[in-house]
């Protein structure tokens, strides 16, 4: 074996050094490994070269080769398994350099159709105590075996390769982590947007519509449904559908708890995924399969450990639902389930409030209006008896009856106004709407209504905040008409410090502020809820015999006043 001259070795090491500098800057692992294999093969003049990268458990994650044809690779039943000499390289930080593979007692032989190989040079690629992989070269061209100089060159290349591979793996880990963080940020953004949207609504249909709109767009799924439990808690009924092929999904709109994939997800309180709708016996709607849907995910909607319904996502594309996606959907399911449950409870509260208000109005009508009419009837009967005998007294009684009728008309108008409140007209400004409301209040209640407008420019409120102030004025005036026994009510409007203020005060009998909830029914709670949603505030001041004052404000947003 011809020994290389010092000049040849220096040139070869210099060439290897320059090539290795280029390796360190390569951040694509597959490309890097291919370059290392070709460089090693060229440096030591080997017929075949290969590089194996292994994970922490010793399993091959990357295998790159050079020298064998695709036909030879196709004929072999499997790539090298890491036994024999390759296993030795994997276990020890030692170089293997032998002239004849078959003659070495550590050799485990070759798989069928493997090309003939004799001489071998194997070098571990390691960093610290950890072996990253191995470079091995076979069949030294023009020589019977690889030289000691070849061994030194490959050990140098293995050191460079270890740095380059480590850098590339770190870079790929950073990219993967960055991708994961970006995905998590997108998931959190979806949850935040959805939470903000559903938290401001008491409308179940609005909550369900917003949820499906955002989830379908985010996951790029064609159709979504939400089933809600019936009041009996044993059935799931389709409450909202968004997407394609409505007829197919409406082919079945009711499931018993435990029936089909929809009912089972609700019964188990667990997300279920069907990757092949056609072959899964739990799918009880053949129509959606005919419509081209192939997979489905069913997510429970939970509230305080109770399932209020399920969200069903159906796709026409073959796709799996990753653990991350299922965790995201489970979180959304809890948010939406809680929002729906709260909205349903709010509807029940409103229903109870309506019943209570009906009962109160009935009692007021019975105690006030009906008794007044009965009294008027008795008066008129009395007039009939005395009209000929005492015309003067009869005239006096008729005048009293007329006054009583007018008073009863006012009472009835008050109740009608309260049951059918005026709606804000969009073609009028807020001030014009407020003036119209106050005029009707005066006519219906016989209480003098005065508007004090201290604004000299548009209020700068959007429709939502304008409507909020209008409803508060309406509710306050209604309470004044029904409860205050006032002679005068003043509405004061002004703006300052980026806010619009609305003050309503009367000179009525007032009430005990500690019993406001009882005195005003649900009106005060409604006003407080409205003003909070608008980002404003409200104050109530009253005491027996000193009238009532309501002060509300909302922030400006510099839109044109409606």
C-alpha positions as CSV (number, residue, x, y, z in Angstrom):
1,X,0.0,0.0,0.0
2,X,1.6,3.3,-1.2
3,X,2.0,5.8,1.6
4,X,1.0,9.4,0.7
5,X,3.6,12.1,0.8
6,X,3.3,14.9,3.3
7,X,2.3,17.4,0.5
8,X,-0.4,15.0,-0.6
9,X,-1.8,14.7,2.9
10,X,-1.6,18.5,3.5
11,X,-3.5,19.1,0.3
12,X,-6.1,16.5,1.1
13,X,-6.6,17.8,4.7
14,X,-6.9,21.3,3.3
15,X,-9.5,20.2,0.8
16,X,-11.4,18.3,3.5
17,X,-11.2,21.4,5.8
18,X,-12.7,23.7,3.1
19,X,-15.4,21.2,2.3
20,X,-16.2,20.7,6.0
21,X,-16.6,24.5,6.5
22,X,-19.4,24.4,3.9
23,X,-21.0,21.5,5.8
24,X,-21.4,23.5,9.0
25,X,-23.5,26.1,7.1
26,X,-25.9,23.6,5.7
27,X,-29.2,23.4,7.7
28,X,-31.0,20.8,5.6
29,X,-30.3,17.4,7.3
30,X,-31.0,15.2,4.2
31,X,-28.8,17.4,2.0
32,X,-26.1,17.6,4.6
33,X,-25.9,13.8,5.1
34,X,-25.8,13.3,1.3
35,X,-22.9,15.7,1.0
36,X,-21.0,14.0,3.9
37,X,-21.4,10.6,2.2
38,X,-20.2,11.8,-1.2
39,X,-17.3,13.7,0.4
40,X,-16.2,10.7,2.4
41,X,-16.4,8.5,-0.7
42,X,-14.3,10.9,-2.7
43,X,-11.7,11.5,0.0
44,X,-10.7,7.9,0.5
45,X,-11.6,6.5,-3.0
46,X,-14.3,4.0,-1.8
47,X,-16.6,2.1,-4.2
48,X,-19.5,2.2,-1.6
49,X,-20.3,4.7,1.2
50,X,-23.1,5.0,3.6
51,X,-24.1,7.0,6.7
52,X,-26.6,6.1,9.3
53,X,-28.1,8.5,11.9
54,X,-29.6,7.0,15.0
55,X,-31.9,8.3,17.7
56,X,-31.3,8.0,21.4
57,X,-32.7,4.5,21.4
58,X,-30.3,3.4,18.7
59,X,-32.9,3.2,15.9
60,X,-31.9,4.4,12.5
61,X,-33.7,7.6,11.6
62,X,-31.7,8.5,8.4
63,X,-29.8,6.2,6.1
64,X,-27.9,7.7,3.2
65,X,-25.9,5.6,0.7
66,X,-23.7,6.1,-2.4
67,X,-22.5,3.6,-5.0
68,X,-25.3,1.1,-5.2
69,X,-27.8,1.3,-8.1
70,X,-31.5,1.6,-7.6
71,X,-31.9,-1.9,-9.1
72,X,-29.6,-3.3,-6.4
73,X,-31.4,-1.5,-3.7
74,X,-34.8,-2.8,-5.0
75,X,-33.6,-6.4,-5.0
76,X,-32.5,-6.3,-1.4
77,X,-35.3,-7.3,1.1
78,X,-34.3,-4.6,3.6
79,X,-31.6,-2.1,4.4
80,X,-28.8,-3.0,6.8
81,X,-30.2,-3.8,10.3
82,X,-27.2,-2.7,12.3
83,X,-26.0,-6.2,13.3
84,X,-22.4,-7.5,13.1
85,X,-19.8,-4.9,12.3
86,X,-22.4,-2.2,12.1
87,X,-23.7,-3.1,15.5
88,X,-20.2,-2.9,16.8
89,X,-19.8,0.6,15.4
90,X,-23.1,1.6,17.1
91,X,-22.0,0.4,20.5
92,X,-18.4,1.6,20.7
93,X,-16.5,4.8,20.1
94,X,-13.9,2.9,18.0
95,X,-12.9,2.9,14.4
96,X,-13.1,-0.4,12.4
97,X,-10.7,-0.8,9.6
98,X,-10.4,-4.4,8.1
99,X,-9.2,-5.8,4.8
100,X,-11.9,-8.5,4.5
101,X,-15.4,-8.2,6.0
102,X,-16.3,-11.9,5.5
103,X,-13.2,-13.1,7.4
104,X,-13.9,-10.9,10.4
105,X,-15.5,-12.9,13.3
106,X,-17.8,-10.0,14.1
107,X,-19.4,-10.0,10.7
108,X,-23.0,-11.1,10.4
109,X,-23.0,-11.5,6.6
110,X,-25.0,-9.7,4.0
111,X,-28.7,-9.8,3.0
112,X,-29.6,-11.5,-0.4
113,X,-28.6,-9.6,-3.5
114,X,-26.3,-7.4,-1.6
115,X,-23.2,-6.4,-3.7
116,X,-19.9,-8.1,-2.8
117,X,-17.8,-6.1,-0.3
118,X,-14.4,-6.8,1.0
119,X,-12.4,-4.0,2.7
120,X,-14.2,-1.7,5.2
121,X,-13.6,1.5,7.1
122,X,-16.2,2.4,9.7
123,X,-16.0,5.6,11.8
124,X,-18.4,6.6,14.6
125,X,-19.9,10.1,14.5
126,X,-20.1,11.2,18.1
127,X,-20.5,14.3,20.3
128,X,-19.3,13.8,23.8
129,X,-20.4,10.4,25.0
130,X,-23.3,10.2,22.6
131,X,-22.9,8.3,19.2
132,X,-25.0,10.2,16.6
133,X,-24.3,7.7,13.8
134,X,-21.6,6.1,11.7
135,X,-19.9,6.6,8.4
136,X,-18.8,3.4,6.8
137,X,-17.0,2.9,3.5
138,X,-16.2,-0.4,1.6
139,X,-14.1,-1.6,-1.3
140,X,-11.1,0.7,-1.4
141,X,-10.5,1.4,-5.1
142,X,-7.1,0.2,-6.3
143,X,-6.0,-1.1,-3.0
144,X,-6.8,-4.2,-0.8
145,X,-7.7,-2.1,2.3
146,X,-8.1,1.4,3.6
147,X,-4.9,3.0,4.9
148,X,-4.2,4.6,8.3
149,X,-4.2,8.0,6.5
150,X,-7.7,7.2,5.3
151,X,-8.7,6.5,8.9
152,X,-7.3,9.8,10.1
153,X,-9.1,11.7,7.3
154,X,-12.5,10.0,8.2
155,X,-12.0,10.7,11.9
156,X,-11.5,14.3,11.0
157,X,-14.5,14.3,8.7
158,X,-16.6,12.6,11.4
159,X,-15.7,15.4,13.9
160,X,-16.8,18.0,11.4
161,X,-19.9,16.0,10.6
162,X,-20.8,15.7,14.3
163,X,-20.8,19.5,14.6
164,X,-22.7,20.0,11.3
165,X,-25.3,17.3,12.2
166,X,-25.8,18.7,15.7
167,X,-26.3,22.2,14.4
168,X,-28.7,21.0,11.8
169,X,-30.7,19.0,14.4
170,X,-30.8,22.0,16.7
171,X,-31.9,24.2,13.8
172,X,-34.7,21.8,12.9
173,X,-35.7,21.6,16.6
174,X,-35.9,25.4,16.7
175,X,-38.0,25.5,13.5
176,X,-40.3,22.8,14.9
177,X,-40.6,24.6,18.2
178,X,-41.3,27.8,16.4
179,X,-44.0,26.1,14.3
180,X,-45.5,24.7,17.4
181,X,-45.5,28.1,19.2
182,X,-47.0,29.7,16.1
183,X,-49.7,27.1,16.0
184,X,-50.4,27.5,19.7
185,X,-50.7,31.3,19.2
186,X,-53.2,30.7,16.4
187,X,-55.2,28.3,18.6
188,X,-55.2,30.8,21.5
189,X,-56.2,33.6,19.1
190,X,-59.2,31.5,17.9
191,X,-60.2,30.7,21.5
192,X,-59.9,34.4,22.5
193,X,-61.9,35.6,19.5
194,X,-64.6,33.0,20.1
195,X,-64.7,33.7,23.9
196,X,-65.1,37.4,23.3
197,X,-67.9,36.9,20.8
198,X,-69.9,34.4,22.8
199,X,-69.4,36.1,26.1
200,X,-71.3,39.2,24.9
201,X,-74.4,37.3,23.8
202,X,-77.4,35.8,25.5
203,X,-78.7,34.4,22.2
204,X,-78.1,30.7,21.8
205,X,-78.4,30.8,18.0
206,X,-75.9,33.6,17.8
207,X,-73.5,31.7,20.0
208,X,-73.8,28.5,17.9
209,X,-73.6,30.4,14.6
210,X,-70.4,32.2,15.6
211,X,-68.8,29.0,17.0
212,X,-69.4,27.0,13.8
213,X,-68.3,29.8,11.6
214,X,-65.0,30.2,13.2
215,X,-64.2,26.5,13.8
216,X,-65.1,25.5,10.3
217,X,-63.0,28.2,8.8
218,X,-60.0,27.5,11.1
219,X,-60.0,23.7,10.5
220,X,-61.1,24.0,6.9
221,X,-64.1,21.7,7.3
222,X,-67.2,21.8,5.2
223,X,-70.1,21.3,7.6
224,X,-70.8,21.7,11.3
225,X,-73.8,20.9,13.5
226,X,-74.7,21.6,17.1
227,X,-77.1,19.2,18.8
228,X,-78.6,20.3,22.2
229,X,-80.2,18.2,24.9
230,X,-83.9,18.4,25.1
231,X,-85.3,19.5,28.5
232,X,-85.9,15.8,29.5
233,X,-82.1,15.2,29.0
234,X,-82.5,12.0,27.1
235,X,-82.6,13.3,23.5
236,X,-80.2,15.4,21.4
237,X,-82.0,17.6,18.8
238,X,-80.3,19.4,15.9
239,X,-80.3,23.1,17.0
240,X,-78.0,24.6,14.3
241,X,-76.4,23.6,11.0
242,X,-73.8,25.5,9.0
243,X,-72.1,24.4,5.8
244,X,-72.9,22.2,2.8
245,X,-75.6,19.6,1.9
246,X,-78.3,20.6,4.3
247,X,-80.8,18.0,3.0
248,X,-78.4,15.2,3.9
249,X,-77.9,16.4,7.4
250,X,-81.6,17.1,8.0
251,X,-82.3,13.4,7.1
252,X,-81.9,12.8,10.9
253,X,-82.2,15.6,13.5
254,X,-82.9,13.6,16.7
255,X,-80.7,11.1,18.6
256,X,-81.2,9.4,21.8
257,X,-78.3,9.6,24.3
258,X,-76.1,6.6,23.5
259,X,-77.4,6.1,19.9
260,X,-74.9,6.5,17.1
261,X,-71.7,8.4,17.2
262,X,-73.6,11.6,18.1
263,X,-75.4,10.0,21.0
264,X,-72.4,8.1,22.2
265,X,-70.2,11.2,22.4
266,X,-72.8,12.9,24.6
267,X,-73.3,9.8,26.7
268,X,-69.6,9.2,27.3
269,X,-68.9,12.9,27.6
270,X,-65.9,12.2,25.3
271,X,-64.8,13.3,21.8
272,X,-65.2,10.6,19.2
273,X,-63.6,10.6,15.7
274,X,-64.8,8.5,12.8
275,X,-62.1,8.3,10.1
276,X,-64.3,6.2,7.7
277,X,-68.0,7.0,7.8
278,X,-68.9,4.3,5.3
279,X,-67.6,1.5,7.4
280,X,-68.5,2.6,10.9
281,X,-71.7,1.1,12.2
282,X,-72.2,4.0,14.7
283,X,-73.0,6.4,11.8
284,X,-76.8,6.4,11.5
285,X,-77.2,8.9,8.6
286,X,-76.5,7.2,5.2
287,X,-77.5,10.4,3.4
288,X,-74.3,12.2,4.5
289,X,-72.2,9.3,3.2
290,X,-74.0,9.6,-0.2
291,X,-73.3,13.3,-0.1
292,X,-69.6,12.6,-0.1
293,X,-68.6,13.0,3.6
294,X,-65.9,10.7,4.7
295,X,-64.9,11.6,8.3
296,X,-66.3,13.2,11.3
297,X,-65.5,14.4,14.8
298,X,-68.1,14.8,17.6
299,X,-67.1,17.1,20.5
300,X,-69.1,17.3,23.7
301,X,-70.3,20.7,24.8
302,X,-69.8,20.8,28.5
303,X,-70.9,23.0,31.3
304,X,-70.0,22.4,35.0
305,X,-69.3,18.7,34.2
306,X,-72.7,18.3,32.4
307,X,-73.0,17.8,28.7
308,X,-75.5,20.3,27.2
309,X,-75.0,19.1,23.7
310,X,-72.4,18.1,21.0
311,X,-70.7,19.8,18.1
312,X,-70.4,17.6,15.0
313,X,-67.7,18.4,12.3
314,X,-68.0,16.6,9.0
315,X,-65.4,16.7,6.2
316,X,-65.5,15.5,2.6
317,X,-61.7,15.2,2.7
318,X,-59.8,12.3,4.3
319,X,-58.2,13.8,7.3
320,X,-57.2,12.9,10.8
321,X,-57.8,15.0,13.9
322,X,-54.5,15.5,15.8
323,X,-54.2,15.4,19.5
324,X,-53.6,19.2,19.4
325,X,-56.8,19.7,17.4
326,X,-58.8,17.5,19.7
327,X,-57.5,19.4,22.8
328,X,-58.4,22.7,21.0
329,X,-61.9,21.5,20.2
330,X,-62.4,20.2,23.8
331,X,-61.5,23.6,25.1
332,X,-63.9,25.3,22.7
333,X,-66.5,22.7,23.7
334,X,-66.2,23.8,27.4
335,X,-66.4,27.5,26.5
336,X,-69.4,27.1,24.2
337,X,-71.2,24.6,26.5
338,X,-70.9,27.1,29.3
339,X,-72.1,30.0,27.1
340,X,-75.1,28.0,25.9
341,X,-76.0,26.9,29.4
342,X,-75.8,30.5,30.6
343,X,-77.9,31.7,27.7
344,X,-80.5,29.0,28.4
345,X,-80.6,30.0,32.1
346,X,-81.0,33.6,31.1
347,X,-84.0,32.7,28.9
348,X,-85.5,30.9,31.8
349,X,-85.0,34.0,34.0
350,X,-86.6,36.2,31.4
351,X,-89.5,33.8,31.1
352,X,-90.0,33.8,34.8
353,X,-89.7,37.6,34.8
354,X,-92.5,37.8,32.1
355,X,-94.7,35.5,34.2
356,X,-94.0,37.6,37.3
357,X,-94.7,40.8,35.5
358,X,-97.9,39.5,34.0
359,X,-99.0,38.5,37.5
360,X,-98.1,41.9,38.8
361,X,-100.0,43.7,36.0
362,X,-103.0,41.4,36.6
363,X,-103.0,42.3,40.3
364,X,-102.6,46.0,39.5
365,X,-105.4,45.9,37.0
366,X,-107.6,44.0,39.4
367,X,-106.8,46.3,42.4
368,X,-106.7,49.5,40.4
369,X,-108.4,49.7,37.0
370,X,-111.0,47.0,37.4
371,X,-112.0,48.3,40.8
372,X,-112.2,51.9,39.4
373,X,-114.4,50.7,36.6
374,X,-116.6,48.9,39.1
375,X,-116.9,52.0,41.2
376,X,-117.8,54.0,38.2
377,X,-120.5,51.5,37.4
378,X,-122.0,51.9,40.8
379,X,-121.8,55.7,40.5
380,X,-123.7,55.7,37.2
381,X,-126.3,53.3,38.6
382,X,-126.8,55.8,41.5
383,X,-127.2,58.6,39.0
384,X,-129.9,56.7,37.1
385,X,-131.9,56.5,40.4
386,X,-131.6,60.2,41.4
387,X,-131.5,62.0,38.0
388,X,-135.1,63.1,38.1
389,X,-135.3,63.8,41.8
390,X,-132.0,65.6,42.2
391,X,-130.6,66.9,38.9
392,X,-127.8,68.9,40.5
393,X,-126.4,66.0,42.5
394,X,-126.7,63.8,39.4
395,X,-124.7,66.3,37.4
396,X,-122.0,66.4,40.1
397,X,-121.9,62.5,40.1
398,X,-121.6,62.5,36.3
399,X,-118.7,64.9,36.5
400,X,-117.0,62.7,39.0
401,X,-117.6,59.7,36.8
402,X,-116.1,61.5,33.8
403,X,-113.0,62.4,35.8
404,X,-112.7,58.7,36.9
405,X,-113.0,57.5,33.3
406,X,-110.2,59.9,32.2
407,X,-108.0,58.7,35.1
408,X,-108.6,55.1,34.2
409,X,-107.7,55.8,30.6
410,X,-104.4,57.2,31.7
411,X,-103.8,54.1,33.8
412,X,-104.6,51.8,30.9
413,X,-102.3,53.8,28.6
414,X,-99.5,53.5,31.1
415,X,-99.8,49.7,31.1
416,X,-100.1,49.6,27.3
417,X,-97.0,51.7,27.0
418,X,-95.1,49.5,29.4
419,X,-96.2,46.3,27.6
420,X,-95.4,47.6,24.1
421,X,-92.5,50.0,24.5
422,X,-91.6,52.4,21.8
423,X,-88.8,51.3,19.4
424,X,-86.0,53.6,18.4
425,X,-86.4,55.0,14.9
426,X,-83.2,54.7,12.8
427,X,-84.2,57.6,10.6
428,X,-84.1,59.9,13.6
429,X,-81.2,61.1,15.7
430,X,-80.9,60.0,19.3
431,X,-82.1,63.4,20.6
432,X,-85.1,63.2,18.3
433,X,-85.9,59.7,19.5
434,X,-85.5,60.8,23.1
435,X,-87.9,63.8,22.6
436,X,-90.5,61.5,21.0
437,X,-90.2,59.1,23.9
438,X,-90.6,61.9,26.4
439,X,-93.6,63.3,24.6
440,X,-95.4,59.9,24.7
441,X,-94.5,59.5,28.3
442,X,-96.1,62.8,29.1
443,X,-99.3,62.0,27.2
444,X,-99.6,58.5,28.7
445,X,-98.7,59.2,32.3
446,X,-99.9,62.8,32.7
447,X,-96.5,63.5,34.2
448,X,-94.7,66.6,32.8
449,X,-91.6,65.5,30.9
450,X,-88.8,68.0,30.3
451,X,-85.7,67.5,28.1
452,X,-82.6,69.5,29.0
453,X,-80.1,69.1,26.1
454,X,-76.7,70.5,26.9
455,X,-75.0,69.1,23.8
456,X,-74.1,71.3,20.8
457,X,-72.6,68.7,18.4
458,X,-73.2,65.0,17.3
459,X,-72.7,62.6,20.3
460,X,-70.3,60.3,18.5
461,X,-72.0,57.1,19.5
462,X,-72.4,53.9,17.5
463,X,-75.8,52.2,17.1
464,X,-75.2,49.8,20.0
465,X,-74.4,52.5,22.6
466,X,-77.1,54.8,21.3
467,X,-79.7,52.0,21.7
468,X,-78.3,51.3,25.2
469,X,-79.0,54.9,26.4
470,X,-82.4,54.8,24.7
471,X,-83.4,51.6,26.4
472,X,-82.3,53.0,29.8
473,X,-84.3,56.1,29.3
474,X,-87.3,54.0,28.3
475,X,-87.0,51.7,31.3
476,X,-86.4,54.7,33.7
477,X,-89.4,56.6,32.4
478,X,-91.6,53.4,32.6
479,X,-90.6,53.0,36.3
480,X,-91.4,56.7,36.9
481,X,-94.8,56.3,35.3
482,X,-95.7,53.2,37.3
483,X,-94.2,53.8,40.7
484,X,-93.2,57.4,41.4
485,X,-96.5,59.3,41.6
486,X,-94.3,62.2,40.4
487,X,-95.6,65.5,38.9
488,X,-92.5,66.1,36.8
489,X,-89.6,64.2,35.2
490,X,-86.5,65.7,33.8
491,X,-84.2,64.1,31.2
492,X,-80.7,65.7,31.1
493,X,-78.2,64.9,28.2
494,X,-74.6,66.1,28.0
495,X,-71.1,64.9,27.1
496,X,-67.6,65.4,28.5
497,X,-64.3,63.5,28.8
498,X,-65.1,61.2,26.0
499,X,-68.4,60.0,27.5
500,X,-72.1,60.7,26.9
501,X,-74.2,61.2,30.1
502,X,-77.9,60.7,30.5
503,X,-79.6,61.8,33.7
504,X,-83.3,61.1,34.6
505,X,-84.7,62.5,37.8
506,X,-88.3,62.9,39.1
507,X,-89.9,64.6,42.1
508,X,-91.9,61.5,43.1
509,X,-92.2,59.5,46.3
510,X,-88.9,57.8,45.9
511,X,-88.1,54.4,47.5
512,X,-85.7,52.6,49.8
513,X,-82.5,52.1,47.8
514,X,-81.7,48.8,49.6
515,X,-85.0,47.4,48.3
516,X,-84.5,48.6,44.7
517,X,-84.5,45.1,43.3
518,X,-88.0,44.5,44.8
519,X,-89.3,47.9,44.0
520,X,-88.2,48.0,40.3
521,X,-88.7,44.4,39.5
522,X,-86.2,43.3,36.8
523,X,-85.8,46.8,35.3
524,X,-82.8,47.8,37.3
525,X,-81.0,44.5,36.6
526,X,-81.7,45.0,32.9
527,X,-80.3,48.5,32.9
528,X,-77.1,47.4,34.7
529,X,-76.6,44.5,32.3
530,X,-77.1,46.7,29.2
531,X,-74.7,49.4,30.4
532,X,-72.0,46.9,31.3
533,X,-72.1,45.5,27.8
534,X,-71.6,49.0,26.4
535,X,-68.6,49.6,28.6
536,X,-70.3,52.3,30.6
537,X,-71.7,52.7,34.1
538,X,-74.9,53.6,35.9
539,X,-75.8,55.1,39.3
540,X,-79.2,55.1,41.1
541,X,-80.1,57.5,43.9
542,X,-83.4,57.6,45.8
543,X,-84.9,57.8,49.2
544,X,-88.5,57.9,50.4
545,X,-90.2,61.3,49.8
546,X,-87.2,62.7,47.8
547,X,-87.7,61.4,44.3
548,X,-85.4,59.3,42.2
549,X,-82.3,60.0,40.1
550,X,-80.8,57.7,37.5
551,X,-77.4,58.6,35.9
552,X,-76.0,56.5,33.1
553,X,-73.0,57.0,30.8
554,X,-71.4,55.2,27.8
555,X,-68.0,55.9,26.1
556,X,-67.9,57.8,22.8
557,X,-66.4,56.1,19.7
558,X,-66.5,59.0,17.3
559,X,-69.0,57.5,15.0
560,X,-71.9,59.6,13.6
561,X,-74.8,60.0,16.0
562,X,-77.8,58.0,14.9
